[in-house]
Amino acid sequence: MHVIVVDYLGQNKSLWQGVKAISDTVAEVKANNDIIAQKANQQETTTDGVAAVKMQARRDLEDKILEIADQLFSVADKRKDLTLRAQVQLSLSALDGLDDETLEARGKNILDLATANLAALADHNITPADVTALDGLVKQWGTMKSAPRVAIAMRSGQTKTLPQAISDNTSLLRNQLDKQMTRFKRTNPEFYGGYHAARVIVNRRSHHAAKQPAPTVARPAAPAP
């Protein structure tokens, strides 16, 4: 909302650029505008995209776990290895029901079992590349599983700090730039008037953004008849 002032001053730069104090203040306001814009963009960024990426990462991991686990089950059944058979007896619905941490742990478990039984898995066309792929998906899931919560936390942080950033920049305009512009009141009243017209727009927008609903005052109960 302070961009209007910076734009107006930029269009009339030849009038004030020789005054160091004004140049420094304008540069500071412009830098603050960039920070405010960044915070606003991050605040408005939806977490839906992050959630969708997480969901796809989960599906990819589940599919790879099941692909390798089913082949391990076949190996275990042929060997009559009841322990291994029990460890790898999975279904897609069972994987879907696991929480994020347990799914990661299950992926690591199947990874270890596949590595230990890689020679036997060769007959099922499970190669070292498949094991490497599972390892990559497990690591990816370790990063992605908390991504939506991180995105929400980042957005919340921007929401809390954005009003203060706007307030600080408004104070900079009022206490520095407004005072510095007084020198043009007589020497260039047209420029001075245009500056204050831009400031009126900023003040209105700032007031509108900061406006809060009036508190509700509880009325005393009416006396009993």
N, C-alpha and C positions, 0 to 999 in steps of 0.2 A: 504493500500500500504506500510505501515511501518512494516507490519507483517514479511516481509522477514528479516529485520535486527534483530528483536527480536528472530526469529527462529534460525538464524545463531548464535547469541550469546548464545542462550539456548543450542545449540549443543556443545558449547565450554565453558560452564559455569565454569568448573574447573580452567580456566586460569584467570578469572577476578573476581570471586565471593568474593575473599578476599579484594577487593578494594571497600570500602563503597560508595564512590562517584559514581562509575560505577553501583553498585547494585541499588542505589537509582534512578539513571537516567533511567536505564532499566525498573525498576518497574513503573516509571512515564510514560515512552513511552508505555509500555504494557497497563496501565490503560487508556491512551488516545486512544490507538487502539480500546479498547472495546467501548469507547464512540463513536468513529468515525463509528464503525461497526453498533452500535445501531441506530445512526442517518441515516446512509445509508439505513438500513433496513426499517426504518419508512418512509424515503423519497420515497422508491420504492414500499411501500405497496399500493395496489390499493384500491380505494374507492368503487369499484363495489360491493364487498361483503357487505359493510355497507349499500349501497343503496338497495340491494336485501333483507336484513333483515328488513329494513324500509318498503319496499313494502309489505312484508308478514305481518308485524305488522298492516299496514293499512288495508289490506284485512280482517284480523281476527277481527279487530275492527268494520269495516263496516258490516261484516256478523252478528256480535252479536247485533249491534245497530238495524239492520233491523229485525232480529229475534224477538227482544223484542218490537220494535216499531209497527210491524204488529199486534202483540197480543194486544197491547194497543189500536190500531186503532179499533180492533174488540170490545174491551170493551167500548170504547167511542161511537162507532156506536150504540151498544145495549142500552146504557144509553141516547142516543141522546145528548151527551155532545159535542157540536160543537167546543168548545175551545180546549178540549183535542184532538179531532179528527184532527183539523188543526195542532196541535203541533207535532203529530206523523205520519202525512201523508208523508212518505218518499219512495224513490226508490233507488235501487243500483246505477243507473246512476246519480241521484241527489247527493248521497254521494260521488261518484267518482269525481264530479265536485267541491267539496268543497276544499278550501285551507287547509293547515295543521292545522292552529289555529282554523278555523271554525269547522273542523271535531272534534277536541278535545272538543270544546264548545258544539257541538251537542251531543256528547257522554255523557257528563256530564248532559245535559238536559234530555236525555232519562233515564239516571240513576236515576235522581231525580224523574221523573214521574213514573218509575217502582217501586221505593221504596214507593212512596205515594199510589200506586195502587196494592200493592203486594197481598192483599187478593183476589181481583178480578182476578188477573193473575193466581191464583192457578188453576182455572178451565181450563186454557190454558196450564197447566203443566210448567208454568214459576215459578221456585222455588227461594228461597233466594240464592241458589248456583249459579243460572244464573245471578242474580243481582251482586253477588260478582265477578263472572267471568267478567262481563262487567266493573265493577270498576277496576279490575286488568288490563284489556286491555286498558282502558282510561289512567291509570297511565303509563303503558308501552309506549303508544303512546306519552305521554308527554315527555318521555325521548328520544324516538327514532326519533321524528320528525326533530330534528336538528342534528342527528348523522352524516349524510354525510357532512354537512357544517363544523362540528367540525373536522372530519377526514381530510378534505381538508386543514383546517387551520393548523392542526398539521403537515401535510406533507409540507406545505409551510414554516412553521417555521424551520423544519429540513433542507429544501433546502437552506434557507438563512444562517444558522449557520454552515453547514457542511464545506464549503470552509475555514472558519476561523479556525475550529477545526483541519483541515489538515495542514493549514499553521502554526499554533502554534506548532504542533508536529514536523513539519519539522524544525522549528527554534530550537526546543529542541535538535534534532539530530545534527544540524550544530554547535550550540553554546556550547553544553555540551558534548554529546557522542563522536563526532568527535575529540574534543580536548582531551578527556580522553583516547581515543584509541592510541594517539601518543606514549604513554609509551611502546607500543608493537612493534613499528616500527623496533627497533633493536633487542629486546629480543626475539620476535617471529614474524618474517616477514611474515611467511605463514599465520598465524592467522590475522595479520594486513591487508595483501593483500586481504584475503577473506572478511574481514569486508568491505573494500572499494569497493569490487566487488558488495556486497549486496547494498551498498549505491548508487552506480551508477545506479542500477536498480530502486531504489526508486526515485532518482533524475529525471530519464527519465520519470517515470510514473507521478511524481508530475508536471513536466513541461508540459507533454501532457494534464493532467487534467486541468491545469490552463491556457492553451493556448487560447487566444481569437482571433477572426478574426481581421485583420488589419482594422483600420478606413478608411472609404472612403473619399477621399479628393476631394472636388468639383473643377472641372476645370473651369478656367475663360472662359466666352463665347467668341467665336471667333469674331473678329471685322467684322462688316458688310462690304461686298465688295463695 
